[in-house]
Amino acid sequence: MAGPYGAIFSLADLAFAVASNSHKTIALAINASISFLKAASGGTLFAEAKEVSINPKLATYDIRVTNEDNDIIALFQGTVYRKKDKI
């Protein structure tokens, strides 16, 4: 993956990491996928993560990447394995 697509994936992955580790236990990604819906043409991008489901071992997150006009640029979905180890 090259160019801006790699940067968009990295932004979504960062939001995924922050959200999944927000419970103060180590969360390890076991799956991640992204769909690019619209080209990003300059400006600022934003990533918002939402926890879709969580249980003691697994958690799933949806991340929306949007531009300054709130257009959806990409949709990212990720699942983590939740360890008991504290951060």
Buried (B, 14 or more C-beta within 10 A) or exposed (E): EEEBBEEBBEBBBEBBBEBBBEBEBBBEBEEBEBEBEEEBEEEEBEBEBEEEEBEEEBBBBBBBBBBEEEEEBBBBBBBBBBEEEEE
